[in-house]
Amino acid sequence: MFSILKKAPVTRALLIAITGMSLIECFLGARSINPLAPFLNDRGLVALGAIVPRMMVSGQYWRAVTAMFLHANWLHWAANTWALLQLGALYEVMFGSRRFAAIYFATGIVASISSSLFSMGIGVGASGAIFGILGAFFFSIRRSPVWRHEHWTKS
């Protein structure tokens, strides 16, 4: 499974960055070191770049990107990194690193902005970008002259 990461450098870099930020969150006290603890330090996450309500109105645009590298707890981190490993690496190998990176960041930023506009609390995570890749995966397979006629894409 991990051998696919040799062919998916953007996915590998994202996984390293997300894991590194998770360790920084623990070190700075924004998250508990205990993987079973639900401890969440909102102020610590906000200081690191979490999405906050009305961030776009107050000019804090950078949070739309930084929040994609933060996670609320170890289960959140594990689910996002597993999905990114499975889906992101496959998409990147099939359709290219540039296209993957463009879709990942575009959909992640749109999800972050939407979260800041329609949520009353803070938000963190790469889920919006991962769901964006999932949507792009379906669309890209259907439009691809290489993949759309494959047997496995029709099931």
N, C-alpha and C positions, 0 to 999 in steps of 0.2 A: 504494500500500500504506500509506504513512504517513498518508494523509488519513483513514484510519479512526480514527486516534488522536484526531482532533478530537471524535469521538463516544464515545470511551472514556477519560474523564479518570482513572479509577482505574488503568487499565493504563498510561497515560502517566506518572502519578506513580510507580508502582512501577518502571517502566523507568528513570526518572530517578534514583530512590533507589538502585536496584541498581547503576547505572553510577557514581553518585557514590561509593558505598561501595567499588567496585572501584578507583577512582582513589585513594581514601584508603588502601586496602590496599597499593597500590604505593608511595605516598608514605611510609608508615610501615614499609615493608620486610616486610610480611606476604606479599607476592607479588612476583615478579620483574616488572620493566617489560618485559623481552623476552618477546613472546608465544609464542616457541618453547621457552622455558626451563621445565623442570618444577619449578623451585625453589618450595618451599612451606615457610613458616616457621610451624610449628604453634603456637609460643608467641605469635606475633603475631596469628594468627587467634583463638586462645583469648582473648587480651586484648581483641580486638574483639567477641567474643560468640559464638564457635563453640560447637556442641553438644559437650559432654564427657560421658563415661560417668558415670552416677549423678547428673546435674545436678539432677534432681528431688528426690533424697534430701537433697542439700546446700542446697536452697532457691534454686537459681539458675534460677528459672522464666523470667526475661527472655530467656535464651538460646534458648528455643523460638521467639521472634520474631526476634531479632537475627541468628540463623544464616541465615535466609531471604534476607538481604541481602548475605551474604558468599559468595565463590566461590573455589575452590581454584586456578584458573588461568584464562587467557584463553579457552581452548577451553570450559571449563565455563561461564564467563560468557556466551560467545557462544551456546552451545546453549540455555541457559536463557532468555536474553533473546529469542532468535528464537522459541522455543516460546511464550513469554509474549506476544510481539507477535502471533503468528499466532492462537493459541487464546484467549488472554485477551481480546484486543480483540474478537474475534468473539462470544465468550460475553457480554461486557459489553454490546455493541450489541444482541444478541438478547434478553437476559434482564434487563438493568438493572445499574447500577453498585452498588447496595446488595447485591443478591444475589451479584454477582461478588465483591465485597470480603469478604462474610461467608464464602463458600465458600473463597476463596483463603486467608484467614487461619485459618479453622477446620481445613482439611485440612493446611495448612502446619505449624500448631502440633502437631496429632496426629502428623504425620510426624516432627517434631523430637523429640517425647517418645519415640516408638517407637525412633528412632535412638539416643537416649541410653540406653534400657533394654536394647537388644539389640546394641549395637556396643561394641567395645573401644577404638576410636580416636575422633578428633574428627570432626565432621561439619559441612558447610556447604552452602548452596545452596537454591534455590527449587524443586528437582525435586519434592519431596513435594506442594507446593501446586499445581504445574503438573499433576501427575498427578491431583490431586484435582479440578481444573477439567475435565480430560479425562473423568473418571468422571461428574462432574455434568453435563457436556455431553450425554453419551449418555442419561442419566436424564431430563434436562430436555426434550430433544427428544421422547422417547417419551411424556412426560406432558403436553406442551404442546398445547393445542387448536389453536394457530396453526401450529406447525411439524410435527406428527407426520404429517400427511397430504400433506406436500410430497413430490414425486417424488424429490428429491435425498436426503431423509432415509431412504428405504427401500433405497438401494443400499449 
